[in-house]
């Protein structure tokens, strides 16, 4: 196996870890938001569309101004994007 393939596999693992953590932090934010909402007005854990994500992040920041989970979610997604770009470079898709 060449060094390019090994680095590509490691970058893919980093990307998948970042995506998993980003999803877990988002689920944590939904749980925190649902604690403050009545039962009939809860945020669903299913269906992650972009407008819903923006609403979750905005509501979490308004309910928990000192909370850091949204920073962790954004950092995990940034790590995932860096990992995916690294995989694309290793596969010679870009660069």
N, CA and C of each residue as an Amber inpcrd file, in Angstrom:
protein
   285
   0.8400000  -1.1740000   0.0000000   0.0000000   0.0000000   0.0000000
   0.8860000   1.2370000   0.0000000   0.5370000   2.1930000  -0.8240000
   1.3280000   3.4110000  -0.8840000   0.9660000   4.3340000   0.2870000
   1.8380000   5.2890000   0.5120000   1.6240000   6.2380000   1.6030000
   0.3750000   7.0820000   1.3320000   0.0930000   7.3720000   0.0820000
  -1.0800000   8.1520000  -0.2870000  -2.3710000   7.4350000   0.1250000
  -2.4170000   6.1280000  -0.0540000  -3.6010000   5.3480000   0.3140000
  -3.7630000   5.3090000   1.8310000  -2.6750000   5.1170000   2.5380000
  -2.7250000   5.0650000   4.0070000  -3.2030000   6.4070000   4.5600000
  -2.6650000   7.4930000   4.0480000  -3.0870000   8.8220000   4.5110000
  -4.5480000   9.0680000   4.1440000  -4.9740000   8.6000000   2.9680000
  -6.3720000   8.7420000   2.5630000  -7.3150000   7.9890000   3.4840000
  -6.9160000   6.7840000   3.8920000  -7.7460000   5.9990000   4.8130000
  -7.8250000   6.6820000   6.1760000  -6.6960000   7.1910000   6.6440000
  -6.7050000   7.8950000   7.9350000  -7.5460000   9.1680000   7.8580000
  -7.4580000   9.8970000   6.7490000  -8.2540000  11.1170000   6.5920000
  -9.7370000  10.7830000   6.5410000 -10.0850000   9.6670000   5.8990000
 -11.4870000   9.2400000   5.8540000 -11.9910000   8.9210000   7.2570000
 -11.1670000   8.2510000   8.0580000 -11.5590000   7.9430000   9.4420000
 -11.7470000   9.2150000  10.2560000 -10.8750000  10.2000000  10.0600000
 -11.0130000  11.4850000  10.7530000 -12.3060000  12.1730000  10.3260000
 -12.6070000  12.1300000   9.0210000 -13.8240000  12.7610000   8.5220000
 -15.0630000  12.0980000   9.1120000 -15.0840000  10.7760000   9.1470000
 -16.2570000  10.0830000   9.6890000 -16.4110000  10.3340000  11.1870000
 -15.2960000  10.4260000  11.9010000 -15.3530000  10.7520000  13.3310000
 -15.9120000  12.1540000  13.5340000 -15.4800000  13.1000000  12.7080000
 -15.9940000  14.4610000  12.7950000 -17.4820000  14.5300000  12.5190000
 -17.9390000  13.7930000  11.5120000 -19.3700000  13.7760000  11.2020000
 -20.1780000  13.1360000  12.3290000 -19.6660000  12.0550000  12.8860000
 -20.3530000  11.3900000  13.9980000 -20.4530000  12.3320000  15.2000000
 -19.3550000  12.9790000  15.5470000 -19.3750000  13.8900000  16.6930000
 -20.2730000  15.0960000  16.4440000 -20.2460000  15.6280000  15.2290000
 -21.1290000  16.7510000  14.9010000 -22.5930000  16.3770000  15.0700000
 -22.9350000  15.1720000  14.6280000 -24.3040000  14.6890000  14.7860000
 -24.6490000  14.5010000  16.2620000 -23.7400000  13.9400000  17.0280000
 -24.0070000  13.7200000  18.4520000 -24.1870000  15.0470000  19.1960000
 -23.3580000  16.0440000  18.8800000 -23.5090000  17.3460000  19.5320000
 -24.8290000  18.0140000  19.1340000 -25.2540000  17.8110000  17.8950000
 -26.5420000  18.3620000  17.4740000 -27.6880000  17.6970000  18.2170000
 -27.6070000  16.3930000  18.3940000 -28.6350000  15.6770000  19.1680000
 -28.6350000  16.1610000  20.6170000 -27.4610000  16.4320000  21.1540000
 -27.3900000  16.9760000  22.5170000 -28.0740000  18.3410000  22.5960000
 -27.8640000  19.1880000  21.5790000 -28.5160000  20.4990000  21.5710000
 -30.0330000  20.3540000  21.4900000 -30.5250000  19.4140000  20.6800000
 -31.9720000  19.1860000  20.5800000 -32.5200000  18.7430000  21.9320000
 -31.7880000  17.8820000  22.6260000 -32.2130000  17.4490000  23.9530000
 -32.2920000  18.5950000  24.9320000 -31.3080000  19.4910000  24.8840000
 -31.3210000  20.6540000  25.7800000 -32.4830000  21.5940000  25.4460000
 -32.7420000  21.7850000  24.1540000 -33.8640000  22.6390000  23.7490000
 -35.1860000  22.0250000  24.1850000 -35.3370000  20.7140000  24.0000000
 -36.5910000  20.0460000  24.3480000 -36.8660000  20.0660000  25.8450000
 -35.8290000  20.1810000  26.6600000 -36.0500000  20.2900000  28.1110000
 -36.8070000  21.5510000  28.4790000 -36.5890000  22.6080000  27.7170000
 -37.2200000  23.9000000  28.0200000 -38.5710000  24.0670000  27.3210000
 -38.9000000  23.1850000  26.3860000 -40.1490000  23.3050000  25.6350000
 -41.2210000  22.4000000  26.2240000 -42.5020000  22.7650000  26.0370000
 -43.5830000  21.8590000  26.4620000 -43.6100000  20.6180000  25.5640000
 -44.2590000  19.5750000  26.0530000 -44.2730000  18.2960000  25.3410000
 -44.8770000  18.3810000  23.9440000 -45.8590000  19.2210000  23.7440000
 -46.5140000  19.2830000  22.4330000 -45.7340000  20.1370000  21.4290000
 -44.6730000  20.8000000  21.8490000 -43.9300000  21.6960000  20.9690000
 -42.4430000  21.3230000  20.9280000 -42.1210000  20.0500000  20.9180000
 -40.7280000  19.6020000  20.9550000 -40.1300000  19.5220000  19.5520000
 -38.8210000  19.6450000  19.4830000 -38.0900000  19.5220000  18.2210000
 -37.8500000  18.0390000  17.9630000 -38.1080000  17.6100000  16.7390000
 -37.9170000  16.2050000  16.3850000 -36.4320000  15.8960000  16.2230000
 -36.0630000  14.6740000  16.5770000 -34.6800000  14.2360000  16.4150000
 -34.3950000  13.7720000  14.9830000 -35.4210000  13.6430000  14.1610000
 -35.2510000  13.1340000  12.8050000 -35.3800000  14.2670000  11.7930000
 -34.6860000  14.1250000  10.6800000 -34.7840000  15.0990000   9.6020000
 -33.9240000  16.3160000   9.8380000 -32.7040000  16.2740000   9.3580000
 -31.7800000  17.3900000   9.5390000 -31.6930000  18.1920000   8.2500000
 -32.5950000  19.1660000   8.0930000 -32.5260000  20.0720000   6.9540000
 -31.7650000  21.3220000   7.3770000 -31.2880000  22.0760000   6.4000000
 -30.5040000  23.2670000   6.7200000 -31.3050000  24.3010000   7.5130000
 -32.5600000  24.6150000   7.1360000 -33.3170000  25.5740000   7.9630000
 -33.5480000  25.0760000   9.3910000 -33.7600000  23.7760000   9.5460000
 -33.9500000  23.2310000  10.8920000 -32.6660000  23.3620000  11.7010000
 -31.5210000  23.1200000  11.0700000 -30.2440000  23.2500000  11.7720000
 -30.0100000  24.6980000  12.2170000 -30.3240000  25.6480000  11.3430000
 -30.1790000  27.0530000  11.7120000 -31.0780000  27.4090000  12.9000000
 -32.3050000  26.8830000  12.8890000 -33.2430000  27.1310000  13.9900000
 -32.7350000  26.5210000  15.2890000 -32.1750000  25.2980000  15.2120000
 -31.6570000  24.6270000  16.4100000 -30.4930000  25.4250000  16.9950000
 -29.5560000  25.8370000  16.1340000 -28.4150000  26.6040000  16.6260000
 -28.8540000  27.9380000  17.2200000 -29.7840000  28.6310000  16.5610000
 -30.2460000  29.9210000  17.0730000 -30.9820000  29.7670000  18.3980000
 -31.8370000  28.7700000  18.4860000 -32.5900000  28.5780000  19.7310000
 -31.6730000  28.1370000  20.8630000 -30.7000000  27.2830000  20.5540000
 -29.7690000  26.8530000  21.5960000 -28.9810000  28.0510000  22.1250000
 -28.5190000  28.9190000  21.2340000 -27.7580000  30.0980000  21.6810000
 -28.6100000  31.0450000  22.4900000 -29.9110000  31.1500000  22.1460000
 -30.7630000  32.0570000  22.9210000 -31.1200000  31.4670000  24.2840000
 -31.3230000  30.1440000  24.3580000 -31.6710000  29.5230000  25.6370000
 -30.4610000  29.3220000  26.5420000 -29.3120000  29.0460000  25.9420000
 -28.0910000  28.7680000  26.7050000 -26.9590000  29.6620000  26.1870000
 -26.9570000  30.9360000  26.5930000 -25.9130000  31.8500000  26.0730000
 -24.4930000  31.4510000  26.5050000 -24.3780000  30.7450000  27.6170000
 -23.0590000  30.3070000  28.0740000 -22.7340000  28.8820000  27.6390000
 -23.6330000  28.2430000  26.8920000 -23.4130000  26.8680000  26.4450000
 -22.3700000  26.7960000  25.3420000 -21.6200000  25.7120000  25.3350000
 -20.5510000  25.5470000  24.3560000 -20.8050000  24.4270000  23.3580000
 -21.9140000  23.7570000  23.4400000 -22.1470000  22.5930000  22.5880000
 -22.1960000  22.9940000  21.1120000 -22.7450000  24.1750000  20.8090000
 -22.7940000  24.5810000  19.4050000 -21.3980000  24.8310000  18.8440000
 -20.4650000  25.3050000  19.6670000 -19.0760000  25.4520000  19.2120000
 -18.4580000  24.0860000  18.9280000 -18.7410000  23.1230000  19.7910000
 -18.2110000  21.7740000  19.5890000 -18.7650000  21.1460000  18.3140000
 -20.0490000  21.3760000  18.0390000 -20.6560000  20.8310000  16.8250000
 -20.0240000  21.4510000  15.5810000 -19.8260000  22.7610000  15.6010000
 -19.1990000  23.4190000  14.4560000 -17.7510000  22.9850000  14.2810000
 -17.0290000  22.8090000  15.3740000 -15.6410000  22.3470000  15.2800000
 -15.5690000  20.9280000  14.7260000 -16.4970000  20.0760000  15.1340000
 -16.5120000  18.6990000  14.6250000 -16.8110000  18.6770000  13.1340000
 -17.7280000  19.5120000  12.6770000 -18.0310000  19.5760000  11.2450000
 -16.8410000  20.1410000  10.4760000 -16.1230000  21.1000000  11.0530000
 -14.9190000  21.6340000  10.4000000 -13.8560000  20.5510000  10.2560000
 -13.6840000  19.7350000  11.2860000 -12.7390000  18.6200000  11.2120000
 -13.1670000  17.6430000  10.1240000 -14.4690000  17.3890000  10.0130000
 -14.9740000  16.4850000   8.9810000 -14.6970000  17.0380000   7.5840000
 -14.8880000  18.3300000   7.3920000 -14.6400000  18.9320000   6.0810000
 -13.1560000  18.8640000   5.7370000 -12.2980000  19.1270000   6.7050000
 -10.8580000  19.0210000   6.4600000 -10.4880000  17.5890000   6.1010000
 -11.0770000  16.6240000   6.7920000 -10.8170000  15.2250000   6.4850000
 -11.2840000  14.8470000   5.0890000 -12.4610000  15.3210000   4.6990000
 -12.9880000  15.0000000   3.3740000 -12.1720000  15.6610000   2.2630000
 -11.7010000  16.8720000   2.4920000 -10.8290000  17.5230000   1.5050000
  -9.5160000  16.7550000   1.3960000  -9.0110000  16.2820000   2.5140000
  -7.7810000  15.4830000   2.4910000  -7.9720000  14.1850000   1.7150000
  -9.1150000  13.5610000   1.8670000  -9.4150000  12.3490000   1.0990000
  -9.4640000  12.6750000  -0.3840000 -10.0850000  13.7940000  -0.7440000
 -10.1560000  14.1870000  -2.1540000  -8.7690000  14.4440000  -2.7290000
  -7.8820000  15.0160000  -1.9220000  -6.5070000  15.2360000  -2.3820000
  -5.7870000  13.9050000  -2.5490000  -5.9820000  13.0030000  -1.6070000
  -5.3290000  11.6990000  -1.7000000  -5.8310000  10.8760000  -2.8790000
  -7.1010000  11.0540000  -3.2480000  -7.6520000  10.3500000  -4.4090000
  -7.3880000  11.0940000  -5.7200000  -6.6890000  12.2210000  -5.6160000
  -6.3510000  13.0740000  -6.7740000  -7.5830000  13.6270000  -7.4690000
  -8.6160000  13.8510000  -6.6850000  -9.8150000  14.5100000  -7.2260000
  -9.5620000  16.0010000  -7.3190000  -8.9200000  16.5510000  -6.2850000
  -8.4950000  17.9530000  -6.3140000  -7.0070000  17.9950000  -5.9960000
  -6.3710000  19.0500000  -6.4050000  -4.9440000  19.2330000  -6.1140000
  -4.0960000  18.4770000  -6.9990000
